[in-house]
Amino acid sequence: MSEPTPKARHELRPPTIDEALTNASRLLNGAEMEVGNPPVAQRLDELACTWLNIARFLHERSEP
């Protein structure tokens, strides 16, 4: 008989709006630092947009 798997120490939870905005800001700052590497800057910008969309979704979901 197999043993039950132990619970993870940290259970996953959805990000907060502030965390999503912080991630977007961090990625945009990184994109600005990649002036000499346009493909990386573009990818960081795309990831930042994703985090902004997550923040928007969380905000819309929290409205009554």
MARBA-3410 file (N, C-alpha, C, O; in Angstrom, 1 decimal):
64
0.8,-1.2,0.0,0.0,0.0,0.0,0.9,1.2,0.0,1.9,1.3,0.7 ~ 0.6,2.2,-0.8,1.4,3.4,-0.9,1.1,4.4,0.2,-0.1,4.5,0.6 ~ 2.1,5.1,0.6,2.0,6.1,1.6,1.3,7.4,1.0,1.6,7.7,-0.2 ~ 0.5,8.1,1.8,0.0,9.3,1.2,1.1,10.4,1.1,2.0,10.4,1.9 ~ 1.0,11.2,0.1,2.0,12.2,-0.1,1.9,13.3,0.9,0.8,13.7,1.2
3.0,13.7,1.5,2.9,14.8,2.5,2.4,16.1,1.8,2.7,16.4,0.7 ~ 1.8,16.9,2.6,1.3,18.2,2.1,2.5,19.1,1.8,3.5,19.0,2.6 ~ 2.5,19.9,0.8,3.5,20.8,0.5,3.6,21.8,1.6,2.6,22.2,2.2 ~ 4.8,22.3,1.9,5.0,23.3,2.9,4.3,24.6,2.6,3.7,25.2,3.5 ~ 4.3,24.9,1.4,3.7,26.2,0.9,2.7,25.8,-0.1,3.0,25.4,-1.3
1.4,26.0,0.2,0.4,25.7,-0.8,0.3,26.9,-1.7,0.5,28.1,-1.4 ~ 0.0,26.6,-3.0,-0.1,27.7,-4.0,-1.4,28.5,-3.7,-2.4,28.0,-3.3 ~ -1.2,29.8,-4.0,-2.4,30.7,-3.9,-2.3,31.7,-5.0,-1.2,31.9,-5.6 ~ -3.4,32.2,-5.4,-3.3,33.2,-6.5,-2.6,34.5,-6.1,-2.6,34.8,-4.9 ~ -2.0,35.1,-7.0,-1.3,36.4,-6.6,-2.3,37.5,-6.3,-3.4,37.4,-6.7
-1.8,38.4,-5.5,-2.6,39.6,-5.2,-2.5,40.6,-6.4,-1.6,40.5,-7.2 ~ -3.3,41.6,-6.4,-3.2,42.6,-7.4,-1.9,43.3,-7.2,-1.2,43.6,-8.2 ~ -1.5,43.7,-6.0,-0.2,44.3,-5.8,1.0,43.5,-6.2,1.9,44.0,-6.8 ~ 0.9,42.2,-6.0,2.0,41.3,-6.4,2.1,41.3,-8.0,3.2,41.4,-8.5 ~ 1.0,41.3,-8.6,0.9,41.3,-10.1,1.5,42.6,-10.6,2.3,42.6,-11.6
1.1,43.7,-10.0,1.7,45.0,-10.5,3.1,45.1,-10.2,3.9,45.7,-11.0 ~ 3.6,44.6,-9.1,5.0,44.6,-8.7,5.8,43.8,-9.7,6.9,44.2,-10.2 ~ 5.3,42.6,-10.1,6.0,41.8,-11.1,6.1,42.5,-12.4,7.1,42.5,-13.1 ~ 5.0,43.2,-12.8,5.0,43.9,-14.1,6.0,45.0,-14.1,6.7,45.2,-15.0 ~ 6.1,45.7,-13.0,7.0,46.8,-12.8,8.4,46.3,-12.9,9.3,46.9,-13.5
8.7,45.3,-12.2,10.1,44.7,-12.2,10.5,44.3,-13.6,11.6,44.5,-14.0 ~ 9.6,43.7,-14.3,9.9,43.2,-15.7,10.1,44.4,-16.6,11.0,44.4,-17.5 ~ 9.3,45.5,-16.5,9.5,46.7,-17.3,10.8,47.3,-17.0,11.5,47.8,-17.9 ~ 11.2,47.4,-15.8,12.5,47.9,-15.4,13.6,47.1,-16.1,14.6,47.6,-16.6 ~ 13.5,45.8,-16.0,14.4,44.9,-16.7,14.5,45.1,-18.2,15.6,45.1,-18.8
13.3,45.4,-18.8,13.3,45.6,-20.2,14.0,46.9,-20.6,14.7,47.0,-21.6 ~ 13.9,47.9,-19.7,14.6,49.2,-19.9,16.1,49.0,-19.9,16.9,49.7,-20.5 ~ 16.6,48.0,-19.1,18.0,47.8,-18.9,18.6,47.0,-20.1,19.8,47.0,-20.3 ~ 17.7,46.4,-20.9,18.2,45.6,-22.0,18.1,46.4,-23.3,17.7,45.8,-24.4 ~ 18.6,47.6,-23.3,18.6,48.4,-24.5,19.4,47.8,-25.6,18.9,47.9,-26.8
20.5,47.2,-25.3,21.3,46.6,-26.4,20.8,45.2,-26.9,21.5,44.6,-27.7 ~ 19.8,44.7,-26.3,19.3,43.3,-26.6,17.8,43.4,-26.9,17.0,43.0,-26.0 ~ 17.4,43.9,-28.0,15.9,44.1,-28.3,15.0,42.8,-28.1,13.9,43.0,-27.6 ~ 15.5,41.6,-28.5,14.6,40.5,-28.3,14.3,40.2,-26.8,13.2,39.9,-26.5 ~ 15.3,40.4,-26.0,15.1,40.2,-24.6,14.2,41.3,-24.0,13.3,41.0,-23.2
14.4,42.5,-24.4,13.6,43.6,-24.0,12.1,43.4,-24.4,11.2,43.7,-23.6 ~ 11.9,42.9,-25.6,10.6,42.7,-26.1,9.9,41.6,-25.3,8.7,41.7,-24.9 ~ 10.6,40.5,-25.0,10.0,39.4,-24.2,9.7,39.9,-22.8,8.6,39.5,-22.3 ~ 10.6,40.6,-22.2,10.3,41.2,-20.8,9.0,42.1,-20.9,8.2,42.0,-20.0 ~ 8.9,42.9,-21.9,7.7,43.7,-22.1,6.5,42.9,-22.2,5.4,43.2,-21.6
6.5,41.8,-23.0,5.4,40.9,-23.2,5.0,40.3,-21.9,3.8,40.1,-21.5 ~ 6.0,39.8,-21.1,5.7,39.2,-19.8,5.1,40.3,-18.8,4.2,39.9,-18.1 ~ 5.6,41.5,-18.9,5.0,42.6,-18.1,3.5,42.8,-18.4,2.7,43.0,-17.6 ~ 3.2,42.8,-19.7,1.8,42.9,-20.2,1.0,41.8,-19.6,-0.2,42.0,-19.3 ~ 1.5,40.6,-19.6,0.8,39.5,-19.0,0.4,39.7,-17.6,-0.7,39.5,-17.1
1.4,40.2,-16.8,1.1,40.5,-15.4,0.1,41.6,-15.2,-0.7,41.6,-14.3 ~ 0.2,42.6,-16.1,-0.9,43.7,-16.1,-2.2,43.1,-16.4,-3.2,43.5,-15.7 ~ -2.3,42.2,-17.3,-3.6,41.5,-17.6,-4.1,40.7,-16.4,-5.3,40.7,-16.1 ~ -3.2,40.1,-15.7,-3.6,39.3,-14.5,-4.1,40.3,-13.4,-5.1,40.0,-12.8 ~ -3.4,41.4,-13.2,-3.9,42.4,-12.2,-5.3,42.9,-12.6,-6.1,43.1,-11.7
-5.5,43.2,-13.9,-6.8,43.6,-14.3,-7.9,42.6,-14.1,-9.0,42.9,-13.6 ~ -7.6,41.3,-14.4,-8.5,40.3,-14.1,-8.8,40.1,-12.6,-10.0,40.0,-12.3 ~ -7.8,40.2,-11.8,-8.0,40.1,-10.4,-8.9,41.3,-9.9,-9.8,41.1,-9.0 ~ -8.6,42.5,-10.4,-9.4,43.7,-10.0,-10.9,43.5,-10.4,-11.8,43.8,-9.6 ~ -11.1,43.1,-11.7,-12.5,42.9,-12.1,-13.2,41.8,-11.3,-14.4,41.9,-11.1
-12.5,40.8,-11.0,-13.1,39.7,-10.2,-13.4,40.1,-8.8,-14.4,39.6,-8.2 ~ -12.7,41.1,-8.2,-13.0,41.5,-6.9,-14.1,42.6,-6.8,-14.5,42.9,-5.7 ~ -14.5,43.1,-7.9,-15.6,44.1,-7.9,-16.9,43.4,-7.6,-17.1,42.3,-8.1 ~ -17.8,44.2,-6.9,-19.1,43.6,-6.6,-20.0,43.4,-7.8,-21.1,43.0,-7.7
END
